[in-house]
Amino acid sequence: MKIVISISIIALLISNCSRKTDLDNQITITINSVDSKTKLPRINTFDDVEVRKEGIGYLMKTFKRVGKYKTDSTGSVKVKIDTTKIYDISVLAENALGGDMYYPGYLKDGQKVIIEVVSLENK
C-alpha cells in the first residue's frame, strides 16, 4: 500500500512540474468594435463587451461569463484571457450586436480582435 501511494505522489509531482501555470497561459488582447457597413471603429458608443469561456457541458458546450466590459471612447477594451480555452466574445449595443468565437492557440499576446457590429434597425 505504501508503494502505491509513493508512486502516485511522485507521478503527481512530475506531472505538475511540466504543466504551465494559469499565469503562464494569460495574455492580454484588445477587442475593437467596428461598424459592419462602414468598417470604421464605433467611437464614443461605449458598447458592452461580454467574454464567455467554454465550460463543462454534458451534451452541449456551455459558456460561462468571464466578464462584461465597456468599450472606451475609441471603441476598444483590453481583456486578459487564458490561451488554452475556447472563448465567445460578443459586442452588445443599443440596436446592434456582433460576436465571434476563438479557439485555443488562435489569439496571441497583444493581438487586436475586431468584432463587426451589425445594426438591428429596420431601414
C-alpha positions as CSV (number, residue, x, y, z in Angstrom):
1,M,0.0,0.0,0.0
2,K,2.8,2.4,0.9
3,I,4.5,1.7,-2.5
4,V,1.3,2.6,-4.4
5,I,0.9,5.8,-2.5
6,S,4.5,6.8,-3.0
7,I,4.4,6.1,-6.8
8,S,1.1,8.1,-7.0
9,I,2.7,11.1,-5.2
10,I,5.8,11.0,-7.4
11,A,3.7,10.8,-10.6
12,L,1.6,13.7,-9.4
13,L,4.7,15.9,-8.7
14,I,6.3,15.1,-12.0
15,S,3.1,15.9,-14.0
16,N,2.7,19.2,-12.1
17,C,6.3,20.3,-12.8
18,S,5.9,20.2,-16.5
19,R,2.5,21.9,-16.7
20,K,2.2,25.6,-17.3
21,T,0.5,27.6,-14.6
22,D,-2.6,29.7,-15.2
23,L,-0.4,32.8,-15.1
24,D,1.8,31.5,-17.9
25,N,-1.3,31.0,-20.1
26,Q,-2.6,34.5,-19.5
27,I,-2.4,37.0,-22.4
28,T,-3.9,40.5,-23.0
29,I,-5.9,41.2,-26.1
30,T,-7.6,44.3,-27.3
31,I,-11.2,44.0,-28.6
32,N,-12.3,46.6,-31.1
33,S,-15.9,47.1,-32.1
34,V,-16.3,48.1,-35.7
35,D,-19.4,49.0,-37.7
36,S,-20.0,46.3,-40.3
37,K,-21.2,48.7,-43.1
38,T,-18.6,51.5,-42.8
39,K,-15.7,49.3,-41.4
40,L,-15.0,52.3,-39.0
41,P,-14.4,52.0,-35.3
42,R,-17.5,52.7,-33.2
43,I,-16.2,55.8,-31.5
44,N,-18.0,57.2,-28.4
45,T,-20.6,54.5,-28.4
46,F,-19.4,52.7,-25.2
47,D,-20.7,49.3,-26.2
48,D,-20.9,46.3,-23.8
49,V,-18.4,43.5,-24.5
50,E,-19.2,40.2,-23.0
51,V,-16.5,37.5,-22.8
52,R,-17.5,33.9,-22.2
53,K,-15.2,30.9,-21.6
54,E,-16.1,27.3,-22.5
55,G,-17.3,25.3,-19.6
56,I,-18.1,21.7,-19.0
57,G,-21.3,20.5,-20.5
58,Y,-23.0,17.1,-20.9
59,L,-24.2,17.0,-24.5
60,M,-23.7,20.6,-25.5
61,K,-20.9,23.2,-24.9
62,T,-21.7,25.7,-22.1
63,F,-20.1,29.1,-21.9
64,K,-19.7,30.8,-18.5
65,R,-19.3,34.5,-18.4
66,V,-15.8,35.6,-17.6
67,G,-16.6,39.3,-17.6
68,K,-18.6,42.2,-19.0
69,Y,-16.7,45.3,-20.1
70,K,-17.4,48.7,-21.6
71,T,-15.5,50.0,-24.6
72,D,-13.7,53.3,-24.2
73,S,-14.1,56.4,-26.4
74,T,-12.0,54.7,-29.1
75,G,-14.3,51.7,-29.3
76,S,-11.9,49.3,-27.7
77,V,-11.3,47.4,-24.4
78,K,-8.3,45.4,-23.1
79,V,-9.0,42.0,-21.6
80,K,-6.9,39.2,-20.0
81,I,-7.7,35.7,-21.1
82,D,-6.3,32.1,-20.9
83,T,-4.9,30.8,-24.2
84,T,-5.9,27.2,-23.5
85,K,-9.6,27.8,-23.5
86,I,-12.3,28.5,-26.2
87,Y,-13.8,32.0,-25.9
88,D,-17.0,33.5,-27.2
89,I,-16.7,37.3,-27.5
90,S,-19.8,39.4,-28.1
91,V,-20.4,43.1,-28.5
92,L,-23.8,44.2,-27.4
93,A,-25.1,47.7,-28.1
94,E,-28.4,49.6,-28.4
95,N,-30.0,48.2,-31.6
96,A,-26.7,46.5,-32.7
97,L,-24.8,43.3,-32.0
98,G,-21.8,41.2,-33.1
99,G,-19.6,38.4,-32.0
100,D,-17.1,35.7,-32.8
101,M,-15.6,32.5,-31.3
102,Y,-11.9,31.9,-30.7
103,Y,-10.2,28.6,-30.2
104,P,-7.0,27.7,-28.2
105,G,-3.8,28.9,-29.9
106,Y,-5.5,31.4,-32.2
107,L,-5.1,34.5,-30.0
108,K,-1.7,35.9,-29.2
109,D,-0.5,38.3,-26.6
110,G,-1.1,41.9,-27.6
111,Q,-3.4,40.9,-30.5
112,K,-6.2,43.2,-31.7
113,V,-9.5,41.4,-32.2
114,I,-12.0,43.1,-34.4
115,I,-15.7,42.4,-33.8
116,E,-18.0,43.7,-36.5
117,V,-21.2,45.1,-35.1
118,V,-24.4,44.8,-37.3
119,S,-27.2,47.3,-36.8
120,L,-30.6,45.8,-36.0
121,E,-32.6,48.9,-37.1
122,N,-35.0,48.4,-40.0
123,K,-34.2,51.0,-42.6
